Amino acid sequence: GLLADLAGYVLVLIAALMIHLFVTLMSILKMFSGMSPSIFLRKMRETQIFAFSTSSSNATIPVTLRAVTDRLGVDNSVASFTVPFGATINMDGTAIMQGVATVFIANAYGVDLGITGYLTVILMSVLASIGTAGVPGVGLIMLSMVFTQVGLPVEGIGLILGVDRLLDMIRTAVNVSGDAAVSVIVAKSEGKLDASVFNNPDAGKLTDDDLDIPDEVEHEIAEVIKETHDKA
């Protein structure tokens, strides 16, 4: 039935995203930078969790920047360009979703896309991912453009609307991982990567002292909050 097909869609998309993250991106990272994928994934864990919880590449930019510079050793001159730029156009997880979703909806409606249709899906998915804003749920809006180009009914998006929130969280984590991987590769090629920081498991870790707020600062914050509350 439809529920079984929908479950299949979810599993296929998650599998495609995981293959892209752990195989494609990590192979590219190792090939072009020579750095360890396991160290990269370990140091990106907190950023991936933040991206997963917010479903927004844009909201994750500060966290990604800190991870890329402090944890992975990328010079700020590189990271300050590649991370915001990647959060805008490097939506590879979104492109994968749009391709899988289009094929799923085509099968649900009994539409044979053909070779031309599949090529159109590939092209439109890439173009749509480049133009997708890094905010939650916007991938579905761009998906309507892909549907229009291949002759699928836009209302078919309703079939996947209920499960897209979870999938959006996963593909956002993949997106920010791609941004960080590209940052490492670019920094390595430009001689702006500190390998000692990348290979140091404790580099950039926040300590208790980093998280401790001095008493005078807490007092000042409390005063500002009190004054704001009194004015309101």
N, C-alpha and C positions, 0 to 999 in steps of 0.2 A: 504494500500500500504506500500511500504518500508519506506516512511517518517513517517507514523503513527507508524510503528513498532520501528523505531529509536527513536521517541519521547517517546514511551513506555519504551524503554531501558534506556533512560536518567532519566525518572521519577522513575523507579524502582531502579536504582542505587543510585540516590540521597536519596530516601526513606530509602534504606538499610544503607547508610552511616549515615544518621541522627539517625536512630534507634540504630546503633552501638554506636554513640557518646553519645546521650542523655539517652539511656536506659542501654545498656550493660556496657559501660565504667563507667558511673556514678553509676550504681548499684555495680560494683566491687569496685569502690572508697569508697563508703559508707560502704560496707560490710567489707572490709579489713583494712580501716583506720579510719572509724567513722567520717570523715570530711564531711563538707557540700558540696554537688555537686553544689549548686547554687553559693556559694562563689567561688568555683574552676572555674566555667565557666565564672563568672564575671571578675576574675583576669586574665584569659587566653585569654580574648577577643582580646587584642592588638597583642598577639602572633599568634592567629588564623588568624587575618587579614593579618599580615606579611606573614605567610605561604601561605595564599590564593593568595596573590599578586605575590609571587616568585615561587610557585609550587615546592619548593625545601626544603626538610627537613634539608639538610646540610647547606644551606644558613641561615636557621632559628635558627641554634644551639645557636649562641650568644644571640639572643632574648629569646629563650626558657630557656637558663641557667639563665638569669637575672630574668625572671618571676618566675622560680621554686625556686630560692634562695631568692630573695628580696621580692617577692610578696606572695609566698606560704610557705616560712619558712623552706625549705629543706636545710639541711646542705650541704655546698659545697663539702665535702668529698663524699657524695652520689650523688649529682647532676652532678658532673664532670665525673662520670662514667656512670650513667644511661642515661643521655640525649644524649651524643655522641653515646653510644652503641645502644640506641633505635632508633636514626636517621638512623642507618645502617641496623638493622634487624627487627625493629618493624614497618613493613609496613602493618598494618591491613587494612587500606583503600585500598591499592593496591591489597591485597588478595581478598577483596570483589569485586573489579572491575573485576579481572580476572575470578572469578567464574561467575558473572552475564554476562560478555562479552562472555564467552565461551558458555553458554546456549543460548544466543541471536543469536550468529553466527550459532550454531548447528541448531536452529529452522529455521534460514534464508536459510540454505542449505538443509533443510529437513533431517538432520542426527539424528537418534535416538541413544543417548548416552548409554542408559541402566544403570542399577545399577552400573556395573563395571566402566562405563565411568564417572558417577557422582562421584564415590569414587576417581577415578584418578584425576578428576578436583579439588576436595578438596585437595588432597595430593599435587598436583603440584602447586596449587595456593599458598599454605602455603610455600612450598619450594622456589618457585620463589620470593615470597615477602621477604623472609629472604635474598635472594641473590640480591635483587634489590638495586641499588645505589640511594641515595637521591637527584637525579637531575631531572629536568623537562622532561617528556615524556618517561622516561626509562621503565615505566610499559608496554608500548606497545611492546617494544623489548622482555621483559620477557614473554609477552603473547604469542608470537610465539612459545615458548618452550612448553607451555601448549597445544596449538593447535596441535603441532606435536605429542604429546603423546596420544591425543584422536582421531587422524586421521582427523582433520579439515584442510582445505586449509589455508595456512598462508595469502594468499591474502585477506581473509575475514576481516583482520584487517582494510583494506581500508574502510569498511562500517562504522566503528566507528571513523575513524581518524579525521573527521571534527568536532566532538563534544567532543573529548577527552581532549582538552586543558582546557575547563571549568571544566570538571569532575576531571581533574588532580589537579586543584586548590582546589576543595572541599576536595578530599581525602588527600591532603597534610595537610590541616587544621585538619582533623581527626587524621592523623598520629602523629602530634606533640602534640595533646591533649592526645593521648594514652601514649606518652613518659612522659608527665608531670604527668599524673595520676599514672603511675607506679613509678615514682620518689617519689611521696607523700607516696604511699603505702610502698615502701621499707624503706624510711626514718622513717615512723611511726613504722615499725616493728623493726628497729634498734635503736630506741630512738634518732633519729637525726632530728626530726621534731619539729619546734617551733610553737606550736598551737596558741600562742598569735599573731605571725606574720600572720599566715594563716587567723585568724579570724578578724584581723584588716583591715578594708576596705581601709585605707590610707597607709598601709605598702608598701614601695617600689615605691610609686608614684613619678614620676619626677615632680619637681617644676620649676618655672621660673628661680630660681637661678641655678638649675642644668643645664638648657639649655642655660644660659647666658655665653658667651665666653668673658673673660676679654679683654680689649683693647690691652694690650701688646701681648697677644697671637694672636689676629687677625692681629696685625702688623707683627709678626714673620711669620705667615702663608702667608701673602701677600708678604713678602720679599722672602720666599722660592719659591713661585709661579713665582715671577718676575725673579729670578735667573734661574729657570728652563726654563722659556720661552726665556730668553736671550741666554742661551746655545743652545737651539734648533734652 
